[in-house]
Amino acid sequence: MRTQVAIIGAGPAGLLLGALLGKAGIDNVIVERASAAHVLSRIRAGVLEQGTVDLLRSVGCGARLDREGLVHEGIDLAFGDMLHRIDLRRHSGGRSVTVYGQTEVTHDLMEARTTGGHTTIYEAADVAVHDVGTAPFVTLAKDGTEIRLDCDFIAGCDGFHGVSRQSIPADAMHAFERIYPFGWLGLMADVPPANDELIYARHPRGFALCSMRSPTRSRYYVQVDSSERVDDWSDTRFWDELRRRLPEAAAARISIGPSIEKSVAALRSFVAEPLRFGRLFLCGDAAHIVPPTGAKGLNLAASDVHYLFEGLREFYKDASEAGLDAYSARALARVWKAERFSWWMTSTLHRFPDQGEFGERLQLAELDYLTHSDAAMSVLAENYVGLPF
């Protein structure tokens, strides 16, 4: 087989890149080790920046998003038994975010790819990349048959544990990483959300987040020690702990129901540099991880895809490699700003084992300043709705 761009990974990053390339008439094949059903079963983030929404609309995946997505013009910060609303639209020049689950984004992109007739190879085994410095190709096994996929470029969109980044020699890449000493225990339930907008809560017992996927499906999180096991948390224990960490008025609005999904997610910050090795380019979680506090993971993947697509389009349209040569620097400039914001939100809202009373007072002073300063609220809002691509 031959294609112009081989994309490894059929998550949102790979599917969005494939959709943009297909619309521009650039042939591409996606290779995914899991089944389509497994990809769709992954439950991830659900807050989309305006830039991500615009990209989805540009590839014909905006109809259901516009119909079912929940536009949020603000967020609430909870501390000191009070809710403090940050008006995102007012403090960001009229922008907002849209709550629309990553599973729904993936579903829409998969459907569009099928309709467009583009090739995706699911359940590909033994995926490997070769000769990325000269004439790249991908090998894989499908239903017992060995397949070689020759291409001009490879886009590694296969996540943190994927083969793409692992194929780059260790001495050609530098990794920056911070592991946090806690995780998020998340619970999803088919109950109405406690609030019209997200609540980010700082509490002496630890962080909590009230989110949603729809008017009838809620997603909640509580900070737990990184060693905690899901099996040790009954639904009742979770609901009790969540309500302890919220202001009384917000806790009273929590609707309780059986969980339909429950999991513990570790928190880390990670960046690989550079994002290009020969004709192999890294996108999304293959290149970087952010704590979920700032809702940047999926949105950073979208901005990576935007920059890489621009470079590939310029290569095929104008026979210029300038955009591809600039990809890593352009993407990383935005990545590090998002890493800073996610680290700041995490540091401000979570309880750290060694922070002590001094650290707690600093957190409260930071939040008090933030909620009383237009300048500080503008900084938060500008970053939360998403910096320009």
C-alpha positions in Angstrom: 0.0 0.0 0.0 1.0 3.6 -0.5 -0.4 6.9 0.8 0.9 10.4 1.2 0.5 10.7 5.0 0.3 7.7 7.3 -1.4 8.5 10.6 -0.8 6.2 13.6 -3.7 6.4 16.0 -7.5 6.8 15.5 -8.2 9.0 18.4 -9.5 12.6 18.0 -6.0 13.9 16.9 -5.5 11.3 14.2 -9.1 11.5 13.0 -9.1 15.3 12.9 -5.8 15.4 11.0 -7.2 12.8 8.6 -10.4 14.9 8.0 -8.4 18.1 7.3 -6.1 16.3 4.9 -8.9 14.5 3.2 -10.8 17.8 2.7 -7.6 19.3 1.1 -7.3 16.3 -1.3 -4.2 14.8 0.5 -4.4 11.0 0.7 -4.0 9.5 4.1 -4.4 6.2 5.9 -5.0 5.8 9.6 -3.6 2.8 11.5 -5.1 1.9 14.9 -4.1 -1.0 17.1 -7.5 -1.1 18.9 -11.0 -1.8 17.5 -13.3 1.0 16.6 -15.6 0.0 19.4 -12.8 0.2 21.9 -11.7 3.7 20.7 -15.3 4.9 21.1 -15.5 3.5 24.6 -12.8 5.8 25.9 -14.2 8.4 28.3 -12.1 11.5 28.3 -12.4 15.3 28.5 -15.4 17.3 27.4 -14.5 21.0 27.4 -13.7 22.3 23.9 -12.0 25.6 23.2 -13.4 27.8 20.4 -10.5 26.9 18.1 -11.2 23.2 18.5 -14.9 23.8 17.7 -14.0 25.8 14.6 -11.8 23.0 13.4 -14.5 20.5 13.8 -17.0 22.7 12.0 -14.5 23.2 9.1 -14.4 19.4 8.4 -18.2 19.0 8.5 -18.4 17.8 12.1 -20.2 20.7 13.6 -23.9 20.0 13.2 -24.4 17.7 16.2 -21.9 19.6 18.2 -23.9 22.9 17.7 -27.1 21.1 18.4 -26.1 19.2 21.5 -23.0 21.0 22.8 -23.4 23.2 25.9 -21.9 26.6 25.5 -20.4 27.9 28.8 -19.7 31.5 29.3 -18.2 31.2 32.8 -16.9 28.8 35.5 -17.2 28.8 39.3 -14.4 28.7 41.7 -15.4 27.3 45.1 -13.4 28.1 48.3 -14.3 29.4 51.7 -17.8 27.9 51.4 -18.7 30.2 48.6 -18.9 30.1 44.8 -17.1 32.8 42.9 -18.1 33.1 39.2 -15.5 34.0 36.5 -17.2 35.5 33.5 -15.2 34.0 30.7 -17.0 35.9 27.9 -16.5 39.3 29.6 -12.9 38.7 30.5 -11.7 37.1 27.2 -13.1 39.4 24.6 -16.4 37.6 24.0 -15.2 34.0 23.8 -16.5 30.9 25.5 -16.1 27.1 25.7 -18.4 24.3 24.7 -19.0 21.1 26.7 -19.2 18.2 24.3 -17.7 14.8 25.3 -14.6 13.5 23.6 -16.5 10.3 22.8 -18.9 12.4 20.8 -16.1 14.2 19.0 -14.6 10.8 18.1 -18.0 9.4 17.0 -18.6 12.4 14.7 -15.1 12.2 13.1 -15.3 8.5 12.6 -18.7 8.9 10.9 -17.3 11.6 8.6 -14.3 9.5 7.7 -16.5 6.6 6.8 -18.7 8.8 4.7 -15.7 10.3 2.9 -14.4 6.8 2.0 -11.0 7.2 3.6 -9.1 4.1 4.8 -8.7 3.3 8.5 -7.1 0.0 9.5 -8.4 -1.0 13.0 -7.0 -3.8 15.1 -3.6 -3.5 13.5 -1.0 -5.6 15.3 2.8 -5.2 15.6 2.7 -1.6 14.2 6.2 -0.2 13.6 7.7 2.8 11.8 10.8 2.6 9.6 13.3 4.9 7.8 11.7 8.1 9.0 14.8 10.1 8.0 14.6 9.1 4.3 11.8 7.1 2.8 9.3 6.3 5.7 7.0 3.4 5.9 4.9 1.6 8.4 4.5 -2.1 8.9 1.7 -3.9 10.6 -0.2 -7.2 10.8 -3.9 -7.4 10.0 -5.8 -10.7 10.2 -2.5 -12.6 10.0 -1.3 -10.7 6.9 1.8 -8.5 6.9 1.2 -5.1 5.4 3.7 -2.5 4.4 2.4 1.1 4.1 4.8 3.4 2.2 4.3 7.2 2.6 5.8 10.6 2.4 5.2 11.5 6.1 4.1 9.8 9.3 2.0 11.5 11.9 2.3 9.9 15.4 -1.1 10.5 17.0 -1.0 7.3 19.1 -0.9 8.6 22.6 1.6 8.6 25.5 2.2 4.8 25.3 2.2 4.6 21.5 4.9 3.3 19.2 5.6 6.7 17.5 7.5 8.5 20.2 9.2 5.3 21.3 10.6 4.9 17.8 12.7 8.1 18.1 16.2 7.5 19.4 16.6 8.6 23.0 19.5 10.9 22.2 17.4 12.7 19.6 14.7 13.8 22.1 14.5 15.5 25.5 11.6 14.7 27.8 10.4 17.1 30.5 8.2 15.5 33.2 6.5 16.2 36.5 4.5 13.5 38.4 1.9 14.8 40.8 1.4 12.9 44.2 -2.3 12.5 43.6 -4.9 11.5 41.1 -8.5 12.2 40.2 -11.2 9.7 41.1 -13.9 10.3 38.5 -17.5 9.2 38.5 -20.1 9.5 35.8 -23.8 9.2 36.4 -27.0 9.8 34.6 -28.2 12.6 36.9 -28.7 16.3 36.2 -25.6 18.5 36.8 -25.3 20.3 40.1 -24.6 23.6 38.3 -25.1 25.2 34.9 -21.3 25.7 34.6 -18.3 23.8 35.9 -17.3 24.2 39.6 -13.6 24.0 40.5 -13.4 23.5 44.2 -10.4 24.1 46.5 -11.0 22.5 49.9 -8.8 21.4 52.9 -9.7 17.8 52.1 -8.6 18.2 48.5 -9.8 19.3 45.1 -13.2 18.5 43.6 -14.7 19.2 40.2 -18.4 19.3 39.1 -18.7 18.9 35.4 -21.2 17.4 32.9 -21.6 15.8 29.5 -25.2 16.8 28.9 -28.2 18.2 30.8 -28.9 14.7 32.1 -25.3 13.2 32.5 -22.9 14.5 35.1 -19.2 13.9 35.6 -17.6 14.5 39.0 -14.1 14.2 40.3 -12.4 14.2 43.7 -8.7 14.4 44.4 -7.3 11.2 45.9 -3.9 9.8 46.8 -2.1 8.3 43.8 -2.2 4.9 45.5 -6.0 4.8 45.8 -8.0 2.0 44.1 -11.4 2.3 42.5 -12.6 -0.8 44.2 -12.2 0.9 47.6 -14.7 3.6 46.6 -18.3 2.7 46.7 -20.7 5.1 45.1 -22.0 6.2 48.5 -18.5 7.0 49.7 -17.8 9.0 46.6 -21.0 11.1 46.8 -20.4 11.8 50.5 -16.8 12.9 49.9 -17.8 15.1 46.9 -20.4 16.9 49.0 -18.0 17.5 51.8 -15.7 19.4 49.5 -18.3 21.8 48.1 -20.0 24.9 49.5 -23.2 24.0 51.3 -25.4 25.5 48.6 -23.7 23.6 45.8 -23.6 20.3 47.8 -27.4 20.6 48.3 -27.9 20.5 44.5 -26.0 17.3 43.9 -28.3 14.6 42.5 -27.2 11.1 43.5 -27.5 8.1 41.2 -25.6 4.9 40.4 -22.3 5.3 38.6 -22.0 4.2 35.0 -18.2 4.7 35.0 -15.7 5.2 37.7 -11.9 5.4 37.4 -8.7 6.9 38.8 -6.6 9.0 36.6 -3.0 9.9 37.6 -1.8 13.5 37.0 1.4 14.3 35.2 2.9 17.1 33.1 5.0 15.8 30.2 6.6 17.4 27.1 8.8 15.8 24.5 11.1 18.0 22.4 11.3 18.4 19.5 8.1 17.1 17.9 9.7 16.2 14.6 12.3 13.5 13.8 13.0 13.3 10.1 9.6 12.7 8.5 7.9 11.6 11.7 5.8 14.2 13.5 4.3 13.8 17.0 0.8 15.2 17.8 -1.3 15.2 20.9 -0.7 12.9 23.8 2.2 11.3 22.0 4.0 14.6 22.4 2.7 16.0 25.7 0.5 15.4 28.6 -1.2 18.1 30.8 -3.0 17.7 34.1 -6.7 17.8 33.4 -7.3 20.8 35.7 -7.3 23.3 32.8 -9.1 21.1 30.2 -6.3 21.4 27.7 -5.4 17.8 26.6 -7.8 17.4 23.7 -7.5 21.1 22.8 -3.7 20.9 22.6 -4.0 17.9 20.3 -6.3 20.0 18.0 -3.8 22.9 17.9 -1.0 20.4 17.1 -3.1 19.0 14.2 -3.8 22.6 13.0 -0.1 23.4 12.7 0.9 20.1 11.2 -2.0 20.3 8.6 -0.9 23.8 7.6 2.6 22.5 7.0 1.5 19.5 5.0 -0.9 21.5 2.9 1.9 24.0 2.1 4.2 21.1 1.2 1.7 19.5 -1.3 0.3 22.8 -2.6 3.4 25.0 -2.8 6.2 22.4 -2.7 7.5 24.2 0.4 8.8 22.6 3.6 8.8 25.9 5.6 5.6 25.0 7.5 6.8 21.5 8.3 10.2 22.9 9.4 8.4 25.3 11.7 5.9 22.8 13.1 7.7 21.8 16.2 8.6 25.3 17.4 5.1 26.6 16.6 3.3 23.8 18.4 5.7 23.8 21.4 5.2 27.5 22.0 1.5 26.9 22.6 2.1 23.6 24.4 4.3 25.2 27.1 1.8 28.0 27.7 -0.9 25.4 28.2 1.4 23.4 30.5 2.0 26.6 32.5 -1.7 27.2 32.9 -2.6 23.7 33.8 0.3 23.6 36.3 -1.0 26.9 37.8 -4.6 25.7 38.2 -3.4 22.4 39.6 -1.1 24.1 42.1 -3.7 26.6 43.2 -6.6 24.2 43.7 -5.1 20.9 45.0 -3.9 19.9 48.4 -0.3 18.9 48.3 1.1 16.6 51.0 4.0 18.9 51.9 2.4 22.3 51.5 1.7 23.0 55.2 -0.2 25.9 56.6 2.0 28.4 54.7 1.1 26.8 51.4 -2.6 26.7 52.2 -2.5 30.4 53.0 -0.8 31.2 49.8 -3.5 29.3 47.9 -6.3 31.2 49.6 -4.5 34.5 48.9 -4.1 33.6 45.3 -7.8 32.8 44.9 -8.9 35.9 46.8 -6.7 38.0 44.6 -8.0 36.3 41.5 -11.7 36.7 42.3 -11.2 40.5 43.1 -9.0 41.5 40.2 -10.2 42.1 36.7 -6.7 41.7 35.4 -6.3 38.3 37.1 -9.7 37.1 35.9 -8.7 38.2 32.4 -5.5 36.1 32.5 -7.5 33.0 33.7 -10.3 33.5 31.1 -8.0 34.1 28.2 -6.1 30.9 28.9 -9.2 28.8 29.8 -11.1 29.6 26.6 -7.8 29.0 24.6 -5.0 31.0 23.3 -5.1 31.7 19.6 -3.6 29.1 17.3 
